[in-house]
């Protein structure tokens, strides 16, 4: 069972966007001269602040200066001084940046050629035994192998920029402070599960200068360099597609989704611990944490695919009925043996210690205190004890019920109580919401979930569209138009209306706002004509037209998210006011921390979109507040004003 492939085939007509931008562009000679004149780093810092609102750290600026000078001088020495250098180029669909992309022509053809350069200033480095990670300068923290890092960048560029599929694209790890002996100690050939293709991937030390120059000349020419660079920066970038669509499409194919940076670190670290558990009887608990869209579920499913290929007994577990049933539908497809690979957190109370090689607890913020009322063991302990390698992936800000207790501290303490080691990896880079962490930050501040900063004016982003709708019908019209363009969209709402059982085999229009009436998604496990069961509302095309809630939206993603704020959370004067009387969810409305839970619920609903979101509140003052923050409005027919 080959589980998942995350670079789908290019489908004409799917919504595309422009998403590549460097902090600086110029020929190698221009870059060198600007750097030596003391102007380059300030210009890059200014552009970084303009794009992200942050300034580079002193160490980051020094790293730029040293590595960029080395590469520009190398190109000049190679006679490639007119080759374009794109410095700190933003990767497609994410906020991660790669160090340098060199753009020119393939010698003798005039066709576009790109060389991706990952600069490392490491001097001493060694391969972590039994893994694809490396340990640098005797530090405690293992890091992603530079060849894997460069290869991931290459795969992401080729996978999401269709223009590059007709170009020569190679990648190099430039370890210009290391010697050849050091680089040979982490040879790509020594990686246990080497993925980088040696035809497109190289590593160089300071001793390899002549070989590096010769190899650059073999794949790069300055011919048409400027026009190719402009063409690349203007190229369309395919947006990522919802996870479950990729899962369904990826069956039977080897995964090629490019895990990058901390995603790759987590993936390699877990695989290394499986080998270590076998050889040393070593056991530790691993936590991978990150916000919406940082790739937690992608890592989980990539690990499942890899372990399945290696014959390693691995189980994916969640606390979400919808998420697990969807995985079973898309992956196991009714095969009983494969369905058992996708379980629930409460399935391990009777499992003997270390009976399973790996348990990957996805959405671990949804852990419960116990699996059953009469259970004496905490649920987190059941999971840890059942597996040789227990892995938890979570986002603490997605806890939306008081019965959910999953947190980093809970898992750390459980590991300590059992005398086990604990390893924590934080995912920084954003892939959902157009690779725009600015939107996630804006939502957190809007909803008062950032303790230091309150609601802020909205600054339009190039790769994520945010709108406020004057009516629910205008929201629906806007999203319907996006679906006609090939995108996926759903509307979800706060639980502020009753939820009726179907009548005469039809859903009841419970969500009533003025003369606009729509049903909640189906309650049942079975489809109702073209209407999918509740667990498949977010992924089945028939889900558009019904209104989802936190129980059917959490854990999923779609291209455009419509969010209806009900009367349970409204803006009054200078702050939010929550009202449990307006909420119809018996599991939430009676909780003492209702105010916190309802904010987190709307955060989850508002961060499901890959490409955009539309906000609407039934409360006029709240809707006016969204517009006052500078969120662009839709017109009455769902058009962009």
C-alpha positions in Angstrom: 0.0 0.0 0.0 1.8 3.1 -1.2 0.1 5.8 0.8 0.5 9.3 -0.4 1.9 11.5 -3.1 1.7 15.2 -2.6 2.7 16.7 -6.0 -0.4 16.0 -8.1 -0.4 16.1 -11.9 -0.9 19.6 -13.3 -4.5 20.2 -14.0 -5.3 23.0 -16.5 -7.9 25.4 -15.2 -7.0 25.1 -11.5 -6.5 28.4 -9.8 -2.9 29.6 -10.0 -1.0 32.5 -8.4 2.3 34.2 -8.7 4.3 33.4 -5.6 8.1 33.7 -6.2 10.0 36.7 -5.0 13.6 37.2 -3.9 15.0 39.7 -1.5 17.4 40.9 -4.2 18.1 40.1 -7.9 21.2 41.0 -9.9 24.0 39.5 -11.9 26.9 37.9 -10.0 29.1 40.9 -10.7 26.4 43.4 -9.6 25.8 41.4 -6.4 29.5 41.3 -5.6 30.0 45.0 -6.2 26.9 46.0 -4.3 28.0 43.7 -1.4 31.5 45.2 -1.3 30.0 48.7 -1.4 28.1 47.9 1.8 24.6 48.3 0.2 23.5 44.8 -0.4 22.7 43.6 3.1 20.8 46.8 4.1 18.7 46.5 0.9 17.9 42.8 1.6 17.0 43.6 5.2 14.7 46.4 4.0 13.0 44.1 1.5 12.6 41.3 4.1 10.9 43.8 6.5 8.6 45.0 3.7 7.5 41.5 2.8 7.3 39.9 6.3 7.4 42.7 8.9 10.6 41.2 10.5 14.3 42.2 10.3 17.1 39.7 9.9 19.1 38.8 13.0 22.7 39.8 13.2 23.8 36.2 12.6 21.5 35.9 9.6 22.9 39.1 8.1 26.5 37.9 8.6 25.6 34.6 7.0 24.2 36.4 4.0 27.3 38.5 3.6 29.8 35.6 3.9 28.0 33.1 1.7 26.8 35.4 -1.0 30.3 36.9 -1.5 31.7 33.3 -1.9 29.1 32.4 -4.5 29.4 35.7 -6.5 33.2 35.4 -6.6 33.0 31.8 -7.7 30.7 32.7 -10.6 33.0 35.6 -11.6 36.0 33.3 -11.6 34.0 30.8 -13.7 33.3 33.4 -16.4 29.6 33.4 -15.3 29.5 36.9 -13.9 26.4 37.8 -16.0 24.4 34.9 -14.5 21.4 36.2 -12.5 21.5 35.6 -8.7 18.1 35.5 -7.0 18.9 35.9 -3.3 16.7 34.5 -0.5 14.1 33.4 -3.0 10.7 32.5 -1.5 9.7 28.9 -2.2 6.2 28.3 -3.8 3.3 27.7 -1.4 5.3 28.4 1.7 7.0 31.2 3.6 10.4 29.3 3.5 13.2 30.8 1.5 16.2 29.2 -0.2 19.6 30.9 -0.1 20.3 31.5 -3.8 18.9 30.5 -7.2 21.2 31.0 -10.1 19.4 31.6 -13.4 20.9 31.3 -16.9 20.7 29.1 -19.9 21.8 25.5 -20.4 25.0 25.7 -22.4 24.5 25.4 -26.2 20.7 25.4 -26.1 19.5 28.7 -24.8 16.9 26.8 -22.6 16.3 28.0 -19.1 18.7 26.5 -16.5 18.4 27.0 -12.7 20.9 26.0 -10.0 19.6 26.1 -6.4 22.4 26.8 -3.9 22.0 25.9 -0.2 24.9 27.6 1.6 26.3 26.1 4.8 29.0 27.7 6.9 29.7 24.5 8.8 33.3 23.5 9.3 32.9 20.2 11.3 29.9 17.9 10.6 29.2 14.2 10.8 26.4 11.9 9.9 24.2 10.9 12.8 24.5 7.1 13.1 21.5 5.2 11.6 19.9 8.3 10.2 19.9 10.9 7.5 20.5 13.7 9.9 23.8 15.4 10.6 25.4 16.8 13.7 27.2 20.1 13.3 30.2 21.3 15.2 29.5 19.0 18.1 26.2 20.6 18.9 23.5 18.5 20.6 20.8 19.2 18.0 20.9 17.1 14.8 19.9 18.8 11.6 18.6 18.0 8.1 21.3 16.7 5.8 22.2 19.6 3.4 21.7 17.4 0.4 18.2 16.5 1.5 17.5 20.1 2.2 18.6 21.2 -1.3 16.8 18.3 -2.9 13.6 19.2 -1.1 13.8 22.8 -2.5 14.4 21.5 -6.0 11.5 19.1 -5.8 9.2 21.9 -4.5 10.2 24.3 -7.3 9.8 21.7 -10.1 6.6 20.4 -8.5 4.8 23.7 -8.1 6.2 25.9 -10.9 5.1 24.3 -14.2 7.6 26.4 -16.2 10.5 24.6 -14.6 9.4 21.2 -15.9 10.9 22.2 -19.2 14.1 23.6 -17.7 17.4 22.2 -16.3 17.1 22.4 -12.5 20.0 21.2 -10.4 20.8 21.8 -6.7 24.0 22.0 -4.6 25.0 22.2 -1.0 27.8 24.7 -0.8 29.8 24.0 2.4 32.4 26.6 1.8 33.9 26.6 5.3 34.5 22.8 5.3 37.2 20.7 3.7 36.7 17.7 1.4 37.3 15.2 4.2 34.4 16.7 6.2 32.0 16.7 3.2 33.0 13.1 2.4 32.0 12.1 5.9 28.4 12.9 5.1 28.4 11.5 1.6 25.0 11.2 -0.1 25.9 7.6 -0.9 26.1 6.8 2.8 22.5 7.9 3.5 20.3 4.9 4.5 17.4 5.9 2.3 19.0 8.3 -0.1 16.4 10.3 -2.1 18.5 13.0 -3.8 19.2 12.0 -7.4 23.0 12.3 -8.0 22.3 13.6 -11.5 20.8 16.8 -10.0 22.4 17.0 -6.6 26.0 17.9 -5.6 27.9 18.8 -2.4 31.1 20.9 -2.4 33.7 21.9 0.2 36.2 24.7 0.0 38.7 22.2 -1.4 36.3 21.5 -4.3 36.5 25.0 -5.8 37.7 23.9 -9.2 35.2 21.0 -9.4 32.4 23.4 -8.4 33.5 25.8 -11.1 33.7 23.1 -13.8 30.3 21.8 -12.8 28.7 25.2 -12.9 30.1 25.8 -16.4 28.6 22.4 -17.5 25.0 23.4 -16.5 25.0 27.2 -16.8 25.6 29.9 -19.4 25.0 33.6 -19.0 23.1 33.6 -22.3 19.5 35.0 -21.9 20.1 35.1 -18.1 18.1 38.3 -17.4 15.1 37.3 -19.6 15.0 33.8 -18.0 15.1 35.3 -14.5 12.2 37.7 -15.3 10.3 34.8 -16.8 10.8 32.7 -13.7 9.8 35.4 -11.3 6.6 36.0 -13.4 5.8 32.3 -13.6 2.5 31.0 -12.3 2.7 28.8 -9.2 0.3 26.0 -8.7 -1.3 26.3 -5.3 -1.1 23.2 -3.1 -4.3 21.1 -3.0 -6.2 19.8 0.0 -4.5 16.9 1.8 -7.2 14.3 1.2 -7.3 15.1 -2.5 -3.6 14.4 -2.7 -4.0 11.2 -0.6 -6.6 9.8 -2.9 -4.6 10.7 -6.0 -1.4 9.3 -4.7 -2.4 5.7 -4.2 0.0 3.3 -5.9 2.7 5.8 -6.4 5.9 6.6 -4.6 5.6 9.8 -2.6 7.5 12.8 -3.9 6.1 15.5 -1.6 9.1 17.7 -0.8 9.3 17.9 3.0 11.5 20.9 3.8 13.5 22.1 6.8 11.8 21.2 10.1 9.3 18.9 8.3 12.3 16.9 6.9 14.0 17.0 10.3 10.9 15.5 12.0 10.6 12.8 9.3 14.2 11.8 9.4 14.3 11.9 13.2 11.4 9.5 13.6 12.8 7.1 11.1 16.2 7.1 12.9 14.5 6.4 16.2 12.8 3.3 14.7 16.3 2.0 13.8 17.6 2.9 17.2 14.8 1.2 19.0 15.6 -2.0 17.1 19.3 -2.0 17.6 19.6 -0.5 21.1 16.2 -1.2 22.7 16.1 2.6 23.2 12.8 4.4 23.6 11.9 8.0 23.7 8.8 10.1 23.1 8.7 12.5 20.2 6.5 15.6 19.9 6.1 17.6 16.7 4.2 20.8 17.2 3.1 23.5 14.7 0.3 25.8 13.8 -2.3 25.3 11.1 -0.8 24.3 7.7 2.7 23.6 8.9 2.5 20.1 7.6 1.9 17.9 10.7 -0.5 15.5 8.9 1.7 15.5 5.8 4.6 14.3 8.0 2.4 11.7 9.6 1.2 10.2 6.3 4.7 10.4 4.7 6.0 8.4 7.7 3.2 5.9 7.2 4.1 5.5 3.5 7.8 5.1 4.3 7.2 2.6 7.1 4.8 0.6 5.0 7.4 0.4 2.2 10.0 -0.9 4.7 7.7 -3.4 6.3 7.6 -1.6 9.6 4.5 -2.0 11.7 3.1 1.5 12.1 -0.3 2.8 13.1 -1.8 6.2 12.5 -4.1 7.3 15.3 -6.4 10.4 15.8 -9.1 11.5 18.1 -11.2 12.5 15.1 -13.8 10.2 13.7 -14.1 12.3 10.6 -10.4 12.4 9.9 -9.8 8.6 10.5 -12.8 7.6 8.5 -11.7 9.8 5.6 -8.3 8.2 5.7 -9.8 4.8 5.6 -12.0 5.7 2.7 -9.2 7.3 0.6 -6.4 4.9 1.5 -7.6 1.6 2.8 -10.6 1.6 0.4 -12.4 -1.1 2.3 -9.4 -3.4 2.7 -9.7 -4.6 6.3 -5.9 -5.1 6.9 -5.2 -1.6 5.7 -8.1 -0.1 7.7 -6.4 -1.3 10.9 -3.5 0.9 10.2 -5.8 3.9 10.9 -7.1 3.9 14.5 -8.4 6.1 17.3 -6.6 7.2 20.4 -8.9 5.0 22.6 -8.0 1.8 20.7 -4.9 1.1 22.7 -6.1 0.5 26.3 -5.6 -3.3 26.0 -2.5 -3.3 23.9 0.6 -4.8 25.5 3.7 -2.7 26.1 5.8 -2.0 23.0 3.5 -4.3 20.9 3.5 -1.8 18.0 6.7 -0.5 16.4 5.4 3.1 15.7 2.2 4.9 16.8 1.8 8.3 15.0 -0.7 10.2 17.1 -1.9 12.9 14.7 -4.0 15.9 16.0 -2.7 15.0 19.5 -4.2 18.2 21.0 -7.4 16.1 20.9 -6.2 13.6 23.5 -8.6 12.8 26.3 -7.7 12.3 30.0 -8.8 8.6 29.8 -10.0 6.4 27.0 -13.0 5.2 29.1 -14.7 6.5 32.2 -13.5 3.5 34.3 -10.0 3.6 33.0 -7.2 4.3 35.5 -4.5 4.9 33.0 -4.2 8.3 31.2 -4.8 8.0 27.5 -1.4 9.6 26.7 0.2 6.8 28.8 -1.6 4.1 26.9 -0.3 5.4 23.6 3.3 5.8 24.9 3.4 2.3 26.4 1.9 0.6 23.3 4.6 1.7 20.9 8.4 1.3 20.7 8.4 4.7 19.0 5.4 7.0 20.1 5.1 10.2 18.0 2.7 13.0 18.8 1.8 15.8 16.4 -0.2 18.7 17.8 -1.2 22.4 17.9 -2.2 23.5 21.4 -4.3 26.4 20.0 -6.6 23.9 18.3 -8.0 22.6 21.6 -11.7 23.4 21.3 -13.3 21.3 24.0 -12.6 21.2 27.7 -12.4 17.3 27.5 -9.4 17.7 25.2 -6.2 17.8 27.2 -3.4 17.3 24.7 -0.4 19.6 25.3 3.4 19.4 25.0 3.6 19.6 28.8 1.2 16.7 29.3 3.2 14.5 27.0 6.6 15.6 28.4 5.4 14.8 31.9 4.0 11.4 30.9 7.4 10.6 29.3 9.2 11.7 32.5 6.9 9.6 34.7 7.8 6.5 32.6 11.5 7.3 32.8 11.7 7.9 29.0 13.5 10.5 26.9 11.6 13.3 25.3 12.4 15.1 22.0 10.5 18.2 20.7 10.5 19.6 17.1 8.8 22.8 16.3 7.5 23.4 12.7 7.9 27.0 11.7 7.1 27.3 8.0 3.5 27.8 6.8 2.0 25.8 3.9 -1.7 26.3 4.4 -3.2 29.7 3.9 -1.1 30.3 0.8 2.1 29.9 2.8 1.2 33.1 4.6 2.0 33.0 8.3 0.9 36.7 8.3 -2.7 35.5 8.0 -2.4 33.0 10.8 -0.9 35.7 13.0 -3.6 38.2 12.0 -6.4 35.7 12.9 -4.7 35.0 16.3 -4.6 38.7 17.0 -8.1 39.3 15.7 -9.5 36.7 18.1 -7.4 37.8 21.1 -5.3 34.6 21.1 -2.1 36.5 20.9 -1.5 37.7 24.5 0.8 40.6 23.4 -0.9 42.1 20.4 -4.6 42.8 19.8 -6.5 43.1 16.4 -4.5 44.7 13.7 -5.3 46.3 10.3 -5.3 43.8 7.5 -2.5 44.1 4.9 -3.4 42.4 1.6 -1.2 39.5 0.7 -0.1 38.4 -2.7 -0.8 34.7 -2.1 -3.9 34.7 0.1 -7.2 36.4 -0.4 -9.3 37.6 2.5 -12.7 39.2 2.2 -15.6 40.2 4.3 -19.1 39.5 3.0 -22.1 41.9 3.5 -24.5 38.9 3.5 -24.3 35.1 3.7 -25.6 34.9 0.1 -22.8 37.1 -1.2 -20.3 34.8 0.6 -21.9 31.8 -1.0 -22.0 33.4 -4.5 -18.3 34.3 -4.2 -17.4 30.7 -3.2 -19.6 29.2 -5.8 -17.7 31.2 -8.5 -14.4 29.8 -7.1 -15.7 26.2 -7.4 -16.7 26.9 -11.1 -13.0 27.9 -11.6 -11.9 24.5 -10.3 -11.3 25.4 -6.7 -12.8 23.7 -3.6 -14.8 25.7 -1.1 -16.9 25.2 2.0 -18.9 27.3 4.4 -18.6 26.5 8.1 -20.3 28.3 11.0 -20.3 28.7 14.8 -22.8 26.3 16.4 -25.5 28.9 16.8 -28.5 27.2 15.2 -30.3 24.0 16.1 -29.4 20.8 14.2 -32.4 18.8 13.0 -32.6 15.2 11.8 -33.5 14.8 8.2 -37.2 14.9 7.3 -38.6 12.9 4.4 -35.0 12.0 3.3 -34.1 15.7 3.1 -31.9 17.9 5.3 -33.7 20.7 7.2 -32.7 24.3 6.5 -31.7 25.0 10.1 -29.2 27.8 9.5 -31.5 30.8 8.9 -30.1 34.3 8.4 -32.8 36.7 7.2 -34.2 35.1 4.0 -31.1 32.9 3.5 -31.6 29.4 4.6 -29.2 26.4 4.4 -28.9 23.0 6.2 -26.1 21.8 8.4 -24.1 19.0 6.9 -25.7 15.5 7.3 -25.7 13.9 10.7 -25.7 10.3 9.5 -22.9 7.9 8.6 -24.7 7.2 5.2 -25.0 9.5 2.2 -28.4 11.1 1.6 -28.6 11.1 -2.2 -25.7 13.3 -3.4 -25.2 14.7 0.1 -22.2 13.0 1.7 -22.2 11.6 5.3 -21.0 14.0 8.0 -17.4 12.5 8.1 -16.9 13.3 4.4 -18.5 16.8 4.2 -15.1 18.5 3.9 -13.7 16.3 1.2 -16.7 15.1 -0.9 -17.7 17.4 -3.8 -21.3 17.1 -2.6 -20.5 18.9 0.6 -20.9 22.4 -0.9 -24.3 23.8 -0.1 -24.4 22.4 3.5 -22.9 24.3 6.4 -20.2 22.6 8.4 -19.2 23.1 12.0 -16.1 22.5 14.1 -16.8 18.7 14.2 -16.7 18.3 10.5 -14.1 21.0 9.6 -11.3 20.4 12.1 -8.4 18.6 10.6 -9.3 19.3 7.0 -8.6 21.9 4.5 -10.1 23.3 1.3 -9.1 26.0 -1.2 -11.5 28.7 0.1 -13.0 28.9 3.6 -16.3 30.7 4.3 -16.8 31.4 8.0 -20.1 32.6 9.6 -19.7 34.1 13.0 -22.8 33.7 15.1 -24.1 35.5 18.1 -21.9 33.5 20.5 -18.9 35.8 19.7 -19.4 39.4 18.8 -17.4 42.6 18.9 -18.5 45.3 21.3 -16.7 48.6 21.7 -13.1 47.7 22.2 -13.2 43.9 22.7 -14.9 40.6 22.1 -18.0 39.5 24.1 -18.9 35.8 24.2 -22.4 34.6 24.9 -23.0 30.8 25.6 -26.7 31.4 25.4 -26.4 31.9 21.7 -24.6 28.6 21.3 -26.4 25.3 20.7 -23.6 23.0 21.4 -24.3 21.3 24.7 -20.7 20.0 24.9 -19.3 23.6 24.8 -21.8 26.1 26.0 -21.8 24.9 29.6 -18.0 25.1 30.0 -16.5 27.6 32.4 -13.9 28.5 29.8 -16.4 29.0 27.0 -15.0 32.3 26.0 -11.6 30.8 25.3 -13.0 27.7 23.5 -15.3 29.7 21.2 -12.4 31.9 20.1 -10.4 28.8 19.3 -13.3 27.3 17.4 -13.5 30.3 15.1 -9.7 30.2 14.7 -9.9 26.6 13.4 -12.8 27.4 11.0 -10.9 30.5 9.7 -7.7 28.7 9.0 -9.0 25.9 6.8 -8.5 27.7 3.5 -5.4 27.2 1.3 -6.0 30.2 -1.0 -8.5 32.4 0.7 -11.1 33.0 3.4 -14.4 35.0 3.6 -15.7 36.2 6.9 -19.3 37.2 7.8 -20.9 37.9 11.1 -24.6 37.8 11.8 -23.9 40.7 14.1 -23.8 44.1 12.1 -21.3 45.7 14.6 -18.9 42.7 14.2 -19.1 42.7 10.5 -18.5 46.4 10.4 -15.4 45.8 12.6 -14.0 43.3 10.1 -14.3 46.0 7.4 -12.9 48.7 9.6 -9.7 46.6 9.9 -9.3 47.0 6.2 -10.6 43.6 5.0 -11.8 44.1 1.4 -15.6 43.8 1.0 -17.5 41.7 -1.5 -20.5 43.3 -3.3 -24.0 42.1 -2.8 -23.6 39.5 -5.6 -20.3 38.1 -4.3 -18.1 40.1 -6.6 -14.8 41.8 -5.6 -15.1 45.5 -5.0 
